[in-house]
Amino acid sequence: MPVVDTDFSVLSEDFAAAPDRYFAALRERAPVHYEPEIDSYFVSRHADVKRVLTDHELFTTEMLQVRAEPVMRGPVLAQMTGAEHTAKRRIVVRAFTGSALQDRIPVIRARAEALMAPFLPLGRVDLVNDFGKPFAIHATLDVLGLEREDWRQVAVWHGGVAEFITGLNLTPERRRHCVEHAEQLEAYLLPVIEQRRRNPGDDLISQLCTAEFDGIAMSDRDVTALIINVLVASTEPADKTLALLFKHLIDHPEQLAQVRRDPDLLGAAIAETLRHTPPVQLIPRQAKEDTVLAGTTVPAGATVFCMIGAANRDPDAFSAPDTFDIHRPDLGTARSFTAAAQHLAFGTGLHQCVGVAFARAELETVAAMLLPLLDQVRYSPGFRYQEAGLYTRGPVALSLDFTPVR
Ligand code: HEM
């Protein structure tokens, strides 16, 4: 087990290369690790993370004014509380659940098939860069009702916004660069919002434009922030989870064979992927007052990062936590996509992900479409697996070979 001593830093290259190598040592020896360079605390035990995410009085999301608002161009759901949060969250939830979700599944499948088609005769695809990233953006643009032809430009702006939110120690230049991207995204969205106010359709932007909160329609600023909120929240983790799912299945051929034989196991495979390698590794909160966590006093006003990856590998929450096992009894597929989930990949408490049902349907649909096409799937010769990211984390690329489809 690597050492977590006074020199240890979550900002070090060693940690960035393989954070999971340090999870056990952090949980055991430094469950509330202080990082002086960014004046923040990192919490790694499952019970402590759960407490931080569910004690909304003691741990707030106030720091998002600084960490998110400059690029979201207004307040996001995670900053809201009470009736405002409930009402606005409900509008977003409605677009991603029930019949709205069922209607979207054929569109998701069609998009995925079209994006995959050029790679089938080649027998080779980079599941992250050729397929996953464009697919995740396309799927979100469809829900929002934005033009698909704009996806490359939207992806670039989205990259700037995501970098701002997930960067732990960005330089002032990088922050400015990210804010410029967000301003361009806002300038792109404002005429769309104006058009949907005049002529609403059945997309999420129209629903946000026509919804009222306390009898008052949302301002352009509020609608813009919620659009960017959904764009970033739904795109970033989706392609990472898809690539991680395939990586785990390729690394465990017996489990891949079982999923091929019984695609109903895909839900369990996705849930276990989210537990084992959650794409959102950190969730920030701010301590409202001095609070003792695992014996360490976290001072009022301090930023606390919940380490989801470490919490999901806590042996107090899951047996043999480092093992990828789609049959593990302590996960529960149905439960894994609800507020009662034992894994914390979607967060927990008031701000638990609103896209849980959509994420499951999206990933199950795409994986069920891909599996029969990717016959004899394996890593391409010479491919070296590498992950990146501390806040959100996933494969940099996933080059796969398979039997070409003519
Ligand atoms: C595998 C896919 C996904 C993962 C792992 C994931 C993860 C998360 C996590 C960890 C949070 C909690 C943040 C916090 O507590 O501060 C969250 C919140 C959120 N997610 Fe997701 N997400 C996924 C997909 C989606 C999708 C498809 C959408 C589309 C709507 C979405 C929209 C949101 C929104 C709007 C929030 C904020 C909710 C609130 O503050 O009330 N996510 N997500």
Residues whose N, C-alpha, C, O or C-beta is under 5 A from the ligand:
A	BS01	HEM	L77 A78 R89 F96 N229 V230 A233 S234 P237 A238 T241 V280 I283 L344 A345 F346 G347 L350 H351 Q352 C353 V354 G355 F358 A359
